[in-house]
Amino acid sequence: MSFRTRVSLAASVVVAIAVAIACFVAYHAARDALLGSADSSLHGAYEAMTTTSVTGAPRLDPGNIPGFGILLVSATGHQVVPGVGVHYLRVDTTITQVASGKQHAQFRTIYASDGSALRELIEPIPKGTLLDEYGATFVLTSPVALVLVEPFQGIEDRLRSLGNYLLALAAFGVVVAALFGWLAA
């Protein structure tokens, strides 16, 4: 193999790798931005529903955040009050461990029984928190996990579409690099 052929082949491989890496980085940057936006929305909803009472006790008012699914779950896995817009959620060990204090607050993507994607925030709520629900105020006698949920299927669909587009672009870049490498040799 001549020196010119080897240089052309090496340049083609480098360009193909660079295109593939650029597509990979672009996908992950877009994914992180979209996840960050959804997480910020959930955290904002959490902040909107939590306040401090005049006695200094934490106060939770789920009525302040319409449009989000809300669930309060004890460490044993039982709903503290009927959930709002969450009939499709299953209580799992992550939720009960956050309620019991064994895990910290967390965001995650889950899938409903119908297969649709949901973004979820699970926050620990301490014992003694005041809960404004159904026009009355209750005192939580044990720690619970607050689960906030918002639809995420549209974002998942956009990410899948972007991934397919970038995969096609990377394949095209590899083919073009190979073609120009072959022509240059």
C-alpha positions in Angstrom: 0.0 0.0 0.0 1.4 3.4 -1.0 2.1 6.2 1.4 -0.6 8.3 -0.3 -3.2 5.5 0.2 -2.3 5.1 3.9 -2.6 8.9 4.5 -5.9 9.0 2.7 -7.2 6.0 4.7 -6.0 7.5 8.0 -7.6 10.9 7.2 -10.9 9.1 6.3 -10.9 7.1 9.5 -10.2 10.3 11.6 -13.0 12.2 9.8 -15.5 9.3 10.3 -14.6 9.1 14.0 -14.9 12.9 14.4 -18.4 12.9 12.8 -19.6 10.0 15.0 -18.3 11.6 18.2 -19.9 15.0 17.2 -23.2 13.3 16.7 -22.9 11.4 20.0 -22.1 14.6 21.9 -24.9 16.5 20.2 -27.4 13.9 21.2 -26.3 13.8 24.8 -26.2 17.6 25.1 -29.8 17.8 23.8 -30.9 15.0 26.1 -29.3 16.6 29.1 -30.9 20.0 28.3 -34.4 18.4 27.9 -34.0 16.4 31.1 -32.8 19.5 32.9 -35.9 21.5 31.7 -38.3 18.8 32.9 -36.5 18.4 36.2 -36.6 22.2 36.7 -40.3 22.2 36.0 -40.9 19.5 38.6 -38.6 21.2 41.2 -40.5 24.5 40.6 -43.8 22.7 41.3 -42.3 21.3 44.5 -41.1 24.7 45.6 -44.6 26.2 44.8 -46.4 23.7 47.0 -44.0 23.8 50.0 -43.9 26.7 52.5 -43.2 27.2 56.1 -46.1 27.8 58.6 -46.2 30.6 61.1 -45.0 28.0 63.7 -42.0 27.1 61.6 -43.3 23.7 60.6 -43.1 22.7 56.9 -46.4 23.1 55.1 -47.5 21.2 51.9 -50.3 22.5 49.7 -50.8 20.2 46.7 -53.6 22.6 45.4 -50.9 25.1 44.4 -49.7 23.1 41.4 -52.4 22.1 38.9 -51.3 20.0 36.0 -49.0 17.6 37.9 -49.7 14.2 39.2 -49.3 14.1 43.0 -48.9 11.1 45.3 -48.0 10.9 49.0 -46.6 7.5 50.0 -45.7 6.2 53.5 -42.6 4.1 54.1 -44.8 1.0 54.1 -46.0 1.8 50.5 -49.5 3.0 51.4 -51.0 6.2 50.0 -51.4 8.8 52.7 -54.2 10.6 50.8 -55.8 9.7 47.5 -53.4 10.6 44.7 -54.3 13.2 42.1 -53.8 12.2 38.4 -51.7 9.2 39.3 -53.9 6.2 38.8 -51.2 4.8 36.4 -48.4 4.9 39.0 -47.1 1.9 40.9 -45.4 2.4 44.3 -42.0 0.7 44.2 -39.1 0.3 46.6 -37.4 3.6 45.5 -40.5 5.5 46.6 -40.7 3.7 49.9 -37.0 4.1 50.6 -37.2 7.8 50.0 -40.2 7.9 52.4 -38.2 6.0 55.0 -35.1 8.2 54.6 -32.9 5.5 53.1 -32.6 7.4 49.8 -32.4 11.0 48.9 -34.7 13.0 46.7 -34.4 12.0 43.0 -35.6 12.5 39.5 -36.3 9.6 37.2 -38.1 8.6 34.1 -40.7 5.9 34.5 -43.2 4.3 32.2 -47.0 4.1 32.9 -49.0 0.9 32.5 -49.9 2.2 29.0 -46.2 2.5 28.1 -46.1 6.3 28.1 -43.1 8.0 29.6 -43.3 10.2 32.7 -40.8 12.2 34.5 -40.9 11.9 38.3 -39.6 13.8 41.3 -39.6 11.9 44.6 -39.0 14.1 47.6 -38.9 13.1 51.3 -41.4 15.0 53.5 -40.6 14.9 57.2 -42.9 13.9 60.1 -44.8 16.9 61.5 -45.3 18.5 58.1 -48.7 20.3 57.8 -50.7 19.0 54.8 -53.4 21.3 53.3 -55.8 18.9 51.7 -59.6 19.0 51.0 -60.0 22.4 52.7 -58.5 21.1 56.0 -55.0 21.0 57.5 -53.6 17.7 58.7 -50.3 16.9 60.5 -48.3 14.1 59.0 -47.5 11.6 61.8 -44.8 9.8 59.9 -42.3 10.7 57.1 -43.6 10.3 53.6 -42.4 10.5 50.0 -44.0 13.2 47.8 -44.1 12.0 44.2 -44.7 14.6 41.5 -45.2 13.4 37.9 -45.5 15.1 34.6 -45.9 13.7 31.1 -42.6 13.1 29.3 -43.6 11.1 26.3 -43.3 14.1 23.9 -39.7 14.7 25.0 -38.9 11.0 24.7 -40.4 11.0 21.1 -38.3 14.1 20.2 -35.1 12.4 21.6 -35.8 9.2 19.7 -36.3 11.3 16.5 -33.1 13.3 17.2 -31.2 10.1 17.9 -32.4 8.5 14.6 -31.5 11.7 12.7 -28.0 11.9 14.2 -27.4 8.2 13.6 -28.3 8.7 9.9 -26.1 11.8 9.8 -23.2 9.9 11.4 -23.6 7.1 8.9 -23.7 9.6 6.1 -20.5 11.2 7.4 -18.7 7.9 7.6 -19.8 7.1 4.0 -18.7 10.5 2.7 -15.3 10.2 4.5 -14.8 6.8 3.1 -15.8 8.0 -0.4 -13.4 10.9 -0.3 -10.7 8.7 1.2 -11.1 6.3 -1.7 -11.1 9.1 -4.3 -8.0 10.7 -2.8 -6.2 7.3 -2.8 
